[in-house]
Amino acid sequence: MSSSNAFTPFGNTVAFIASTSAPTPVQASTVGGAGNQYLIQNSGTATVFLGVGSTAALANAAAATVTSTGPSIPLLAGTTQVFTFNTQSYFTGVASANSTVYITCGDGI
């Protein structure tokens, strides 16, 4: 992948609503196994602490509010970011208020 390519989706967009308890993790599947980058948008008004894993259980375990250290990734409210993870990853998250998170698998920046 060239670092100057626009993001190209390789699968459907999935979504979950983060709240004070992590919802059932969603799997962002790729078409034909291509793409290990994920365009992730927090459309809510609260920071979401994203849990990611190769299984639903690992994603759930990683979704926790970070106070000093922890495995979750903070997604600031109203932001969109691209991350690189293993293909077919699972995602969930927690937040202080309901926030919808959209995830699309693909390649690019």
N, C-alpha and C positions, 0 to 999 in steps of 0.2 A: 504494500500500500504506500502510495506517495503521500507525504504529509500535506500536500497542497490540494488533494482531492476533496470535493464536497462530500457530505455524508450520503451514502447510497444504501437504502434499506434492503435487507435480505430476509424479510419475514414480516409477519403481522405485528402491529403494535398491541401490547398488552397493558393493562392498567390495574392498579389497586388503590384503595383509600387507606392511607396511613392514619392511625389514631393513637390513643394512649396504649392500646394493645395491638400487637402486630397481627394483621390479617393473614389468612392462608396465603403462602407464597405463590407467586405466578411464575411460570416458566416462559422465557422469551426464546422461542424456537426459531431456528434459521431454516431457510429453504436450501436443501441440498448440503447442509453442514457448513455453508460459507458464512463468513462474518463472525468476528469475535469482539467487535466493538458495539457499544450500546449507547444510543442517544436517549438520555434520561431527562425528563422534564418534571419539575415539581410545580404544579399549577396552583398550589394552595398558598395560604398566607402564613404558614408555620414552617420552620425548619423540619425536614424529615431526616431521621437517622436510618440510612439504608442498610439493610442486611442482604448480603449476596452469598450464594453458595452453590456447590455442584449438586446438592440435594435440597429439598424443601426444609428438612430438619436443620441443615447447616445454615441456611438463610435465616431461619427463625432464630437460631441461637445467636447470630451476629447482629440482629436488629435490637439495639438497645441505645438509650440516650447516653451519650458520652459526657461524663462529668470531669474525668481526669485522663482516662485512657480506655480504649475499647476498639473492637473490630469494625464498628459501623462507620459509614461514610456520611457526613452531613451534607444535605442538599438544601441550600438556602431557598427560601420562599421565592417563587416566581423565576427560578433560574432553569437553564437547560445546559447540560454538560455531556461530554462524550467520554466514556471510560472503556478500557480494554479488560475483558474477563474471559474465562473459558466459554466455549460455545455451549449452548443449551443451559445457561445458568438460571437459577431461581432467584427471585427478588421479593422482599417485603420490607416493611419499615414502620417506625413509630414516630409520632409527632404529638405536640401538645394540643393541637386542634386538627380536625379532619382536613387532610390534604390529598388530592388526587395526584398520583405519580404515573406518568406514561413512559413506557420503555419500548424502544424499537431496536432490533438487532440489525447490524450492517457493517459497513466499512467507511472510513473517512473521518474528517474532522468536524 
